[in-house]
Amino acid sequence: MQGLVQKALGGHIRSIARIITMVESESPYTEEIMKLIYPHTGNAHIIGITGSPGAGKSTLTDKLIDNFKQQGKNVGVIAVDPSSPFTGGAILADRIRMQRHSVDPNVYIRSMGTRGSLGGLAKSTYEAAMILDACGKDVIFIETVGVGQSEIDIVKIADSVCLILVPGMGDDIQIMKAGIMEIADVFVVNKADRDGFERVVAEVRIMLDLVKHGNWTPPVLTTVAEKAKGLPELTQSLMDHGKFLSESREGLDKKLKRITIEVEEILQREIARFTERTWKENCTPELLDSLLAKKTDPYTVAGKILEMVFVNN
Amino acid sequence: MQGLVQKALGGHIRSIARIITMVESESPYTEEIMKLIYPHTGNAHIIGITGSPGAGKSTLTDKLIDNFKQQGKNVGVIAVDPSSPFTGGAILADRIRMQRHSVDPNVYIRSMGTRGSLGGLAKSTYEAAMILDACGKDVIFIETVGVGQSEIDIVKIADSVCLILVPGMGDDIQIMKAGIMEIADVFVVNKADRDGFERVVAEVRIMLDLVKHGNWTPPVLTTVAEKAKGLPELTQSLMDHGKFLSESREGLDKKLKRITIEVEEILQREIARFTERTWKENCTPELLDSLLAKKTDPYTVAGKILEMVFVNN
């Protein structure tokens, strides 16, 4: 394992891909890999890209790759798809476009998706970002399909969160209300060649005035991703935010929070495994029958199992 | 607590509301409440209503309430909103319409939503359904906002799952592909006065032919919920499925699976609480500093905490 990780750390693309796959598939080597990876992390700027479906996240990420490459950056992309049964494969077309970068050795694009286990997906995404960081990527984009709380949790992994809005979606105000306002560091009104984009910009500004933020005031930018309009300004804003983090208490706090979450998620997963095993070992047909017959109840059963698991509860 | 639960079991609406709130807010009385509730459960038919946003789930549920009331049924509704930041309050308007039933003592409508904790939401929803079951509801609808895997997990709590599709959404086939096909017991093509509804019906039928199912062949029905068209047929289908479950191995298996999930979720939550406490107790500034300085890594830290928590790992 050490040899493979060494090759990945040296930038060998297939080795990077292999270790990400191992971590994603919860290989028993995950712990060993991550322990070798962690000491080399902390150099990359991780940027989360989120927004409603149809906001143009993939196209924008695609153009951002170009812009960051022009800045001499080595770029990684993690495209997160929690396999939502209602959005399904609809996003793939945009992402295929992004693949044109994949012949470039300085750009690494990776899709992540684990059906069912959202906690697991956040953990795998974080670890994939750590791997790309350790293996020499300067900028790592985490792009989510962008529906729901779970994706918000995933973009929280990022240093900088970029929220993409579009005119005419009607739900912009809804987005504001729902708490994403507090986590976005850069706002982008994409498709700004469409009617109503000024209204969206104005709405975001008004909402930003109402929300308390720290020493960083999130800028509100306009882009037309398909025509690459507004991209240099967006790239600059994102780099500015990265610089802000590296020099401020906020940046340190984000790092602390992230590493705390990582420890908690490892704990949760290990414990879940152990619990499942304990339950399986104790889940006899007789016990199930008495549950069905309501002679006992799930709380009583769980209580007995907990007594077996813990030293002192 | 026993007095309050007794009143709820007798059908006293405010007491029912109070104990659901206690369970939902993870009150320390949850276990005591649920232990008193479980022996009285097992009589209700729990029906999950799911589908894409805009499919008309709330309107359809609203009409189903009418139809089941006409059958002399005492009806409960649990409207699940995982507070998705991207769908936000958009659904509320439809749900407000449903509130017209709330003056009826034989209809109880309840919204559930816990930001962040999807596992917790599934557990609270299940327990609320159990409470309504024990307190005399004959039919309980669980309606989800309907985006993503998490909602699918929530509808799995139901005895019967009803999937609502609409013409012209374009994503119908996507839905099929994504695994919901296997869990739906009744398919409804709503807004069947719109162009293209026959195509959706045909597509569902074709997909159903390809999917293996047991002794129940899911019917594909058409409705125009706003005009109450097709509702008696849908009501009948749902009752037929309820009858099928009560007489078949499939019904027993569903019950077993559900009670197993319930035990697992209680275990998960209790263990998560205990872990969180242990982590908080051990999460010293020195430890965080050495994590930040990469002198140690999250896996090593988690490993040490696990050693403290478990008897033998």
Boltz contact constraints between the chains, C-beta under 6 A:
constraints:
  - contact:
      token1: [A, 31]
      token2: [B, 299]
      max_distance: 6.0
  - contact:
      token1: [A, 34]
      token2: [B, 299]
      max_distance: 6.0
  - contact:
      token1: [A, 35]
      token2: [B, 297]
      max_distance: 6.0
  - contact:
      token1: [A, 35]
      token2: [B, 299]
      max_distance: 6.0
  - contact:
      token1: [A, 38]
      token2: [B, 294]
      max_distance: 6.0
  - contact:
      token1: [A, 38]
      token2: [B, 297]
      max_distance: 6.0
  - contact:
      token1: [A, 39]
      token2: [B, 294]
      max_distance: 6.0
  - contact:
      token1: [A, 52]
      token2: [B, 86]
      max_distance: 6.0
  - contact:
      token1: [A, 84]
      token2: [B, 148]
      max_distance: 6.0
  - contact:
      token1: [A, 85]
      token2: [B, 175]
      max_distance: 6.0
  - contact:
      token1: [A, 85]
      token2: [B, 178]
      max_distance: 6.0
  - contact:
      token1: [A, 85]
      token2: [B, 179]
      max_distance: 6.0
  - contact:
      token1: [A, 85]
      token2: [B, 180]
      max_distance: 6.0
  - contact:
      token1: [A, 86]
      token2: [B, 52]
      max_distance: 6.0
  - contact:
      token1: [A, 86]
      token2: [B, 147]
      max_distance: 6.0
  - contact:
      token1: [A, 88]
      token2: [B, 174]
      max_distance: 6.0
  - contact:
      token1: [A, 88]
      token2: [B, 177]
      max_distance: 6.0
  - contact:
      token1: [A, 88]
      token2: [B, 178]
      max_distance: 6.0
  - contact:
      token1: [A, 147]
      token2: [B, 86]
      max_distance: 6.0
  - contact:
      token1: [A, 147]
      token2: [B, 147]
      max_distance: 6.0
  - contact:
      token1: [A, 148]
      token2: [B, 84]
      max_distance: 6.0
  - contact:
      token1: [A, 148]
      token2: [B, 148]
      max_distance: 6.0
  - contact:
      token1: [A, 149]
      token2: [B, 84]
      max_distance: 6.0
  - contact:
      token1: [A, 152]
      token2: [B, 85]
      max_distance: 6.0
  - contact:
      token1: [A, 174]
      token2: [B, 88]
      max_distance: 6.0
  - contact:
      token1: [A, 174]
      token2: [B, 90]
      max_distance: 6.0
  - contact:
      token1: [A, 177]
      token2: [B, 88]
      max_distance: 6.0
  - contact:
      token1: [A, 178]
      token2: [B, 85]
      max_distance: 6.0
  - contact:
      token1: [A, 178]
      token2: [B, 88]
      max_distance: 6.0
  - contact:
      token1: [A, 179]
      token2: [B, 85]
      max_distance: 6.0
  - contact:
      token1: [A, 180]
      token2: [B, 85]
      max_distance: 6.0
  - contact:
      token1: [A, 256]
      token2: [B, 288]
      max_distance: 6.0
  - contact:
      token1: [A, 259]
      token2: [B, 291]
      max_distance: 6.0
  - contact:
      token1: [A, 262]
      token2: [B, 298]
      max_distance: 6.0
  - contact:
      token1: [A, 263]
      token2: [B, 298]
      max_distance: 6.0
  - contact:
      token1: [A, 263]
      token2: [B, 301]
      max_distance: 6.0
  - contact:
      token1: [A, 263]
      token2: [B, 302]
      max_distance: 6.0
  - contact:
      token1: [A, 266]
      token2: [B, 298]
      max_distance: 6.0
  - contact:
      token1: [A, 266]
      token2: [B, 302]
      max_distance: 6.0
  - contact:
      token1: [A, 267]
      token2: [B, 275]
      max_distance: 6.0
  - contact:
      token1: [A, 267]
      token2: [B, 302]
      max_distance: 6.0
  - contact:
      token1: [A, 270]
      token2: [B, 306]
      max_distance: 6.0
  - contact:
      token1: [A, 271]
      token2: [B, 271]
      max_distance: 6.0
  - contact:
      token1: [A, 271]
      token2: [B, 275]
      max_distance: 6.0
  - contact:
      token1: [A, 275]
      token2: [B, 267]
      max_distance: 6.0
  - contact:
      token1: [A, 275]
      token2: [B, 271]
      max_distance: 6.0
  - contact:
      token1: [A, 288]
      token2: [B, 256]
      max_distance: 6.0
  - contact:
      token1: [A, 291]
      token2: [B, 259]
      max_distance: 6.0
  - contact:
      token1: [A, 294]
      token2: [B, 38]
      max_distance: 6.0
  - contact:
      token1: [A, 294]
      token2: [B, 39]
      max_distance: 6.0
  - contact:
      token1: [A, 297]
      token2: [B, 35]
      max_distance: 6.0
  - contact:
      token1: [A, 297]
      token2: [B, 38]
      max_distance: 6.0
  - contact:
      token1: [A, 298]
      token2: [B, 262]
      max_distance: 6.0
  - contact:
      token1: [A, 298]
      token2: [B, 263]
      max_distance: 6.0
  - contact:
      token1: [A, 298]
      token2: [B, 266]
      max_distance: 6.0
  - contact:
      token1: [A, 299]
      token2: [B, 31]
      max_distance: 6.0
  - contact:
      token1: [A, 299]
      token2: [B, 34]
      max_distance: 6.0
  - contact:
      token1: [A, 299]
      token2: [B, 35]
      max_distance: 6.0
  - contact:
      token1: [A, 301]
      token2: [B, 263]
      max_distance: 6.0
  - contact:
      token1: [A, 302]
      token2: [B, 263]
      max_distance: 6.0
  - contact:
      token1: [A, 302]
      token2: [B, 266]
      max_distance: 6.0
  - contact:
      token1: [A, 302]
      token2: [B, 267]
      max_distance: 6.0
  - contact:
      token1: [A, 306]
      token2: [B, 270]
      max_distance: 6.0
  - contact:
      token1: [A, 311]
      token2: [B, 311]
      max_distance: 6.0
